[in-house]
Amino acid sequence: MQTVHTLDVLRTSVTKLRSSGARIGLVPTMGALHEGHLTLVRKALENCDAVVASIFVNPTQFGPNEDLDAYPRQLAEDAAMLEAEGCALLWAPEAREMYPDGFVTNVSVSEVSEGLCGASRPGHFDGVATVVNKLFNQVLPDMAFFGEKDFQQLAVIRAMARDLDLTLPHAHSIIGVPTVREADGLAMSSRNRYLSAADRAAAATLPKAMKQAIAEIEACSDAVPALASLEKALLEAGFESVDYAVLADATSLRAIDRLTGSSARLLVAARIGGTRLIDNMAVSA
Ligand code: PAF
């Protein structure tokens, strides 16, 4: 596996891969890799001939009081994991390579980015859309792979790709990969490592309470009491606050009170020990 830090070298390497006829899969990440990321790489290898992974802790998607400085950085360890999985190329630019002096462009996706995490993290999805758009233009992948764990992010990226015609000429195809979970059900996240042992144990209440809420919603269609019980269960388990616990249409991500017959998703963001955890699960109509 080749690790590249500059755009010139990336373009030369990608051109070489492409001229050998390889179908290229892109796995964008911010590093601190875990089994969830490695699953994306494996999925990309199943569908493509060569995988380009990126590691870039993107400053523009972090708010002023968020964890940009604390976000774990472990490039050598991550590179070894990607190489062991069979990645062809690791794109690991510095911030000034991605955002050189004079950078003034912002990609902003309305509607789907406005509620849920967008409401409590202003500017977050502009940062995500802008950097992912750049990654697509830099790597020109045939397919790109993202975790469903960040369900709203996936919806924002799909909307951006559709609206900016990113499906052609590069034949992008954006693939959502199901969330990978720990043995107790907690969704894998690079931020789980911030949790103390006690908070980590209590955090397992999140997927359990979500499953319980889904069972209640599927039984009676009405989300309101189930969401109230879910919030109560999280606060009783030691979560400090619940940013949102919402039943939403799975495509528009608009909140709904009842199942409507089209596909729905339960999405939750809650804080424990100062760490904000998110999770989402499908709800059968
Ligand atoms: O999901 C992530 O790790 C990031 O938001 C992404 C898609 C790599 C953009 O920085």
Boltz pocket constraint, residues with backbone or C-beta under 6 A from the ligand:
constraints:
  - pocket:
      binder: B
      contacts: [[A, 28], [A, 29], [A, 30], [A, 54], [A, 56], [A, 58], [A, 61], [A, 127], [A, 128], [A, 131], [A, 132], [A, 150], [A, 153]]
      max_distance: 6.0
